[in-house]
């Protein structure tokens, strides 16, 4: 199998009568912290630097490679790239002829060049090549055979595409769906506008989630799914508070959203754990840390593949389209029309009272699940209060701090579970007496941290002292 990577240079400045095309430099958007920097870790993960790197000698392609090299660990790219005059071409047939002259042994090749020839080559090799290749975009084709000379039209067995906006959440944000202007909208209009915007965000985030380069895509995808569900649940609870209020179909749609959000849980927990290990390495010897990192990364890879399969299934698309149709339907509009600030406040006070009762019932030996349930209750209260953010601004600020504390406890419990699973998966490590001391020290440190969080949570003041009814 041959592996071909086609990378279009990052965004360049426009040419002119005084600036020859070959001398066009990268624009600020192409430079740091722009497209080239965003694509560098993606190319490394995809193995594009493991073979030969060949580039057009144009200034914009050189600067693309220089920006990527500066963003990678030292020696990843280095001086391995070579420049070929034949790649500074806009003739698709000429590029194809060049590719077929590559010597045997070069099984993996990265070409850094220009459009339209890169896209023309991809279309010749694969019938499913995309219609466009933006600046900084990458195409990866897996080709049959052992030699480049044997390449034939439409024989690629696999094609993957990646753009800078799919590799970097920071770049994605520049083109993300803009939130609607809702300052003058009534409660019903504001909620419908928010939910519609969240739906568009979730769908726009999906390619970045599936690319799996920047974990912020997964985080924001998860947050917006859960926020959509929470707002929907707040609407349902408030409508039911009216006594005879109904929102036909809403409960079913919320159940589907819950299932989609739950599918991201393990992967998000693994991302958070790996990030914490990078910031504060555990008290383990180097070989054990490496084994732990490798094990966690493999679990993350498995979870990401599972999530991508789910996102690619027809039932996922059907669920999301059904949610959009529900939001636009008359039944939901009628349910929203029954909302009022007084009903929202009544449900909010009820949930605050429930939270305070659960908080008072906590004891030092209470199960972890009781603390997790309290965190879920705080989230439901927060989302309900956000239905009227101006009125509850101060309350929401304190609520966010409480939610952060409970979230830290949740993360710590999750890490403990992954640690137990890691040592259970490696009997040789678990039975190594020389490691018992450091394992025990790590566990004791986590247990002390967990106890401190429990103490802080149990010492929290009741929400009724700062909630809406207190003012």
C-alpha positions in Angstrom: 0.0 0.0 0.0 1.2 3.5 -0.9 0.3 6.5 1.3 0.0 9.9 -0.4 -0.5 13.2 1.5 -1.5 16.3 -0.5 -1.1 19.6 1.5 -2.1 22.9 0.0 0.0 25.8 1.4 -1.4 28.0 4.0 -3.2 31.3 3.2 -0.9 33.6 1.2 -1.0 37.3 0.4 -2.3 38.3 -3.0 0.1 38.9 -5.8 0.4 41.9 -7.9 2.5 43.5 -10.7 5.4 44.1 -8.3 5.1 40.7 -6.5 5.7 37.6 -8.7 3.5 34.7 -7.9 6.4 32.5 -6.7 7.4 35.2 -4.1 4.0 35.6 -2.4 4.5 35.2 1.3 2.0 33.8 3.8 -0.6 36.2 5.2 -1.1 36.6 8.9 -3.9 34.0 8.7 -1.5 31.5 7.3 1.2 32.2 9.8 1.3 31.7 13.5 -1.1 31.1 15.1 -2.8 30.3 11.8 -3.4 27.5 9.4 0.1 26.1 9.2 0.4 25.8 12.9 -3.0 24.3 13.3 -2.3 21.6 10.7 1.2 20.6 12.1 0.0 18.2 14.9 -2.6 16.8 12.5 0.0 15.8 9.9 2.2 14.4 12.6 -0.7 12.3 14.0 -1.6 11.1 10.5 2.1 10.0 9.9 2.6 12.4 7.0 6.2 13.2 8.2 7.3 9.6 8.4 8.1 9.3 4.7 9.5 11.7 2.1 8.4 15.4 2.3 8.6 17.1 -1.1 7.5 20.7 -1.7 7.2 23.4 -4.3 10.0 25.9 -4.0 7.5 28.8 -3.9 7.9 31.1 -1.0 4.4 30.4 0.4 5.0 26.6 0.5 8.5 27.1 2.1 7.0 29.3 4.8 4.2 26.8 5.4 6.8 24.1 6.2 8.8 26.6 8.3 5.7 27.5 10.4 4.8 23.8 10.9 8.4 22.9 11.9 8.4 25.7 14.5 5.2 24.3 16.0 6.4 20.7 16.2 8.7 18.9 18.7 12.3 19.5 17.6 13.4 17.1 14.9 9.9 16.1 13.8 10.2 17.9 10.5 13.7 19.4 10.6 15.5 19.5 7.3 14.0 16.4 5.8 12.0 18.3 3.2 13.3 18.7 -0.3 12.1 21.2 -2.9 11.4 20.3 -6.5 10.8 22.8 -9.3 8.4 20.3 -10.9 6.0 20.9 -8.0 5.6 24.6 -8.8 3.1 23.8 -11.4 -0.6 24.4 -12.1 -0.8 21.6 -14.7 -2.5 18.5 -13.2 -1.1 16.2 -15.8 2.4 17.4 -15.1 2.0 16.7 -11.4 0.7 13.2 -12.1 3.6 12.5 -14.4 6.0 13.6 -11.6 4.3 11.4 -9.1 4.7 8.4 -11.4 8.4 9.0 -11.6 9.0 8.5 -7.9 11.5 5.7 -7.2 10.5 2.4 -5.5 10.9 2.4 -1.7 9.2 5.7 -1.2 6.0 4.2 0.2 4.8 7.3 2.0 5.1 10.8 0.4 3.9 14.2 1.5 3.5 16.8 -1.3 3.2 20.5 -0.3 2.0 22.4 -3.3 -0.7 24.4 -5.0 -4.3 24.3 -6.3 -5.9 23.4 -8.7 -3.3 20.7 -9.4 -3.5 19.0 -6.0 -7.2 18.6 -6.2 -7.1 17.5 -9.8 -4.6 14.7 -8.8 -6.9 13.7 -6.0 -9.9 13.5 -8.3 -8.0 11.4 -10.7 -7.0 9.0 -8.0 -10.4 8.9 -6.2 -14.0 9.3 -7.3 -15.0 10.6 -3.9 -12.5 13.4 -3.7 -14.0 16.7 -2.4 -15.1 19.5 -4.6 -12.6 22.0 -3.0 -9.3 22.1 -1.1 -9.0 25.2 1.0 -5.7 26.8 1.9 -3.9 24.7 4.5 -6.2 21.7 3.6 -4.9 18.1 3.6 -5.9 15.1 1.6 -4.7 11.6 2.5 -5.0 8.8 0.0 -4.2 5.1 0.4 -3.3 3.6 -2.9 -2.9 -0.1 -3.9 0.3 -1.5 -5.3 4.0 -1.3 -4.6 5.2 1.3 -7.1 4.0 4.8 -8.1 4.4 4.0 -11.7 1.5 1.6 -11.5 -1.0 4.2 -10.4 -4.3 4.2 -12.2 -7.4 6.4 -12.3 -9.9 6.0 -9.4 -7.9 3.3 -7.7 -7.5 4.9 -4.2 -8.9 2.6 -1.5 -9.2 5.3 1.1 -9.4 9.1 1.2 -9.5 11.3 4.2 -9.8 15.1 4.2 -8.9 17.7 6.8 -9.1 21.5 6.9 -7.5 23.9 9.4 -10.9 24.7 10.8 -11.4 21.0 11.5 -8.0 20.7 13.2 -8.2 23.8 15.4 -11.2 25.0 17.4 -9.7 28.5 17.6 -9.8 28.7 13.8 -13.3 27.1 13.7 -14.6 29.8 16.0 -13.9 32.5 13.4 -16.4 30.9 11.0 -18.7 29.3 13.6 -22.5 30.0 13.4 -23.1 33.5 14.9 -25.5 33.6 17.8 -28.8 35.4 17.1 -29.6 38.8 18.4 -32.1 38.1 21.2 -31.8 41.1 23.6 -35.3 42.4 22.6 -36.9 39.0 22.4 -39.5 37.7 24.9 -38.8 34.6 26.9 -40.3 32.2 24.3 -38.4 33.9 21.4 -35.2 33.9 23.4 -35.4 30.2 24.2 -36.3 29.2 20.6 -33.5 31.3 19.3 -31.0 29.8 21.8 -32.0 26.2 21.0 -31.8 26.8 17.3 -28.3 28.3 17.6 -27.2 25.4 19.8 -28.4 23.0 17.1 -26.4 24.7 14.4 -23.3 24.8 16.6 -23.6 21.0 17.4 -23.8 20.2 13.7 -21.0 22.5 12.8 -18.7 21.0 15.4 -19.2 17.4 14.2 -16.4 17.4 11.6 -13.9 18.7 14.2 -15.1 16.0 16.7 -14.5 13.3 14.1 -11.1 14.6 13.1 -10.1 14.2 16.7 -7.1 16.6 16.6 -8.2 19.3 19.0 -10.1 18.0 22.1 -11.9 21.4 22.4 -14.2 20.3 19.6 -15.4 17.3 21.7 -15.7 19.5 24.8 -17.8 22.1 23.0 -19.9 19.5 21.2 -20.7 17.9 24.5 -21.4 21.2 26.3 -23.8 22.3 23.6 -25.6 19.0 23.4 -26.1 19.0 27.2 -27.1 22.6 27.3 -29.7 21.9 24.6 -31.1 19.1 26.7 -31.0 21.1 29.9 -32.9 24.0 28.4 -35.4 21.6 27.0 -35.8 19.9 30.4 -36.3 23.3 32.0 -39.0 24.1 29.5 -40.7 20.8 30.2 -40.6 21.2 34.0 -41.9 24.8 33.7 -44.7 23.8 31.3 -45.7 20.9 33.7 -45.8 23.4 36.6 -48.8 25.0 34.9 -50.7 21.9 35.8 -52.3 21.0 32.4 -49.4 22.2 30.3 -47.9 19.7 27.7 -45.1 19.6 25.2 -45.9 16.5 23.1 -42.7 14.8 21.8 -40.3 16.9 23.9 -39.5 14.1 26.4 -38.6 11.7 23.6 -36.4 14.2 21.9 -34.6 15.0 25.2 -34.0 11.2 25.7 -32.2 11.1 22.3 -30.1 14.1 23.2 -29.1 12.5 26.5 -28.0 9.3 24.7 -25.9 11.3 22.3 -24.2 13.3 25.0 -23.5 10.1 27.1 -21.7 8.7 24.1 -19.0 11.3 24.6 -18.5 10.8 28.4 -15.6 8.3 28.5 -13.7 10.1 25.8 -14.0 13.5 27.5 -13.0 12.0 30.8 -9.9 10.5 29.2 -9.0 13.8 27.6 -9.2 15.6 30.9 -7.2 12.9 32.7 -4.4 13.0 30.1 -4.3 16.7 30.3 -4.0 16.6 34.1 -1.1 14.1 33.9 0.7 16.4 31.5 0.3 19.3 34.0 1.1 17.3 37.1 3.0 14.1 36.4 2.1 11.3 38.9 4.7 10.1 41.5 5.5 7.0 39.3 8.7 5.9 37.8 9.2 6.9 34.1 8.5 3.5 32.7 5.2 3.2 34.6 4.1 6.7 33.5 4.9 5.8 29.9 2.8 2.7 30.2 0.0 4.6 31.7 0.0 7.3 29.0 0.1 4.6 26.3 -2.8 2.7 27.9 -4.9 5.9 28.3 -4.2 7.0 24.7 -5.2 3.6 23.4 -8.5 3.8 25.4 -9.0 7.3 24.0 -8.4 6.0 20.5 -10.9 3.2 20.9 -13.5 5.6 22.3 -13.0 8.1 19.5 -13.4 5.4 16.8 -16.6 4.3 18.5 -17.9 7.9 18.7 -17.1 8.4 15.0 -19.0 5.3 14.0 -22.0 6.6 15.9 -21.8 10.0 14.3 -21.7 8.4 10.9 -24.8 6.2 11.4 -28.1 7.1 9.7 -29.9 7.0 13.1 -27.7 9.8 14.4 -28.6 12.1 11.5 -32.2 11.1 11.9 -32.2 12.0 15.6 -30.6 15.4 15.0 -33.0 16.2 12.1 -35.9 15.2 14.3 -34.7 17.6 17.0 -34.5 20.4 14.5 -37.9 19.7 13.2 -39.3 19.6 16.7 -37.8 23.0 17.5 -39.4 24.5 14.4 -42.8 22.8 15.0 -46.0 24.3 16.1 -46.3 22.1 19.2 -43.0 23.4 20.7 -44.0 27.0 19.9 -47.3 26.5 21.7 -45.4 25.0 24.7 -43.1 28.0 24.8 -46.0 30.4 24.7 -47.2 29.0 28.0 -43.9 30.0 29.8 -43.8 32.9 32.2 -41.2 34.3 34.5 -43.4 33.4 37.5 -43.6 29.8 36.5 -39.8 29.6 35.9 -39.2 31.1 39.3 -41.6 28.6 41.0 -39.7 25.6 39.4 -36.4 27.2 40.3 -37.4 27.6 44.0 -38.6 24.0 44.0 -35.2 22.7 42.7 -33.2 24.9 45.1 -35.2 23.5 48.0 -34.4 19.9 46.8 -30.7 20.7 46.4 -30.5 22.2 49.9 -32.2 19.1 51.3 -29.7 16.8 49.5 -26.8 19.0 50.7 -27.9 18.8 54.3 -28.2 15.0 54.1 -24.5 14.6 53.1 -22.3 12.9 55.6 -18.5 12.1 55.6 -19.3 8.5 54.7 -21.9 9.2 52.1 -21.3 7.4 48.8 -19.7 9.3 45.9 -22.9 9.0 43.9 -24.6 11.3 46.4 -22.1 14.0 45.5 -22.5 13.3 41.8 -26.3 13.7 42.1 -25.8 17.0 43.8 -23.6 18.1 40.9 -26.4 17.2 38.4 -28.9 19.1 40.5 -26.8 22.2 40.5 -26.5 22.0 36.7 -30.3 21.7 36.3 -30.7 24.7 38.6 -28.1 26.7 36.6 -29.7 26.1 33.3 -33.1 26.9 34.7 -31.8 30.2 36.1 -30.2 31.0 32.8 -33.7 31.2 31.3 -33.8 34.7 32.9 -30.1 35.6 33.1 -30.5 39.3 33.9 -32.6 38.6 37.0 -30.3 35.9 38.3 -26.9 37.3 37.3 -25.4 37.3 40.8 -26.9 33.9 41.7 -25.5 32.4 38.5 -22.0 33.6 39.4 -22.0 31.8 42.7 -23.7 28.8 41.2 -20.9 28.4 38.7 -18.3 28.3 41.4 -20.3 25.5 43.2 -20.6 23.6 39.9 -16.8 23.8 39.4 -16.1 22.4 42.9 -18.5 19.5 42.3 -17.0 18.9 38.8 -13.5 18.6 40.3 -14.8 15.9 42.6 -16.4 14.1 39.7 -13.2 14.3 37.7 -11.2 12.9 40.6 -13.5 10.0 41.1 -13.2 9.2 37.4 -9.4 9.3 37.5 -9.4 6.9 40.4 -11.6 4.5 38.3 -9.2 4.7 35.3 -6.2 4.1 37.5 -7.8 1.0 39.0 -8.6 -0.2 35.4 -5.0 0.5 34.3 -3.3 -1.6 37.0 -5.9 -4.3 36.5 -5.0 -4.4 32.8 -1.3 -4.8 33.6 -0.8 -7.7 36.1 3.0 -7.4 35.8 2.7 -3.8 37.1 0.2 -4.6 39.8 2.3 -7.4 41.2 5.6 -5.5 41.1 6.6 -5.0 44.7 9.0 -2.3 43.8 6.1 -0.2 42.5 3.9 -0.7 45.5 5.3 2.2 47.4 4.8 4.8 44.7 1.3 3.4 43.8 0.3 3.7 47.4 1.7 7.2 47.6 -0.3 8.2 44.6 -3.5 6.6 45.8 -3.1 8.3 49.2 -2.5 11.6 47.6 -5.7 11.3 45.6 -7.7 10.1 48.6 -6.6 13.2 50.6 -7.5 15.4 47.7 -10.9 13.7 47.5 -11.5 14.1 51.3 -10.7 17.8 51.1 -13.2 18.3 48.3 -15.8 16.4 50.2 -15.3 18.6 53.2 -15.5 21.8 51.0 -18.8 20.6 49.4 -20.4 19.7 52.7 -19.5 23.1 54.1 -21.3 24.9 51.3 -24.1 27.2 52.3 -27.7 26.4 51.3 -28.6 27.9 47.9 -31.8 29.4 49.4 -29.5 32.0 51.1 -28.5 33.4 47.7 -31.3 32.2 45.4 -34.1 34.2 43.9 -36.3 33.8 47.0 -33.6 35.4 49.2 -33.8 38.8 47.4 
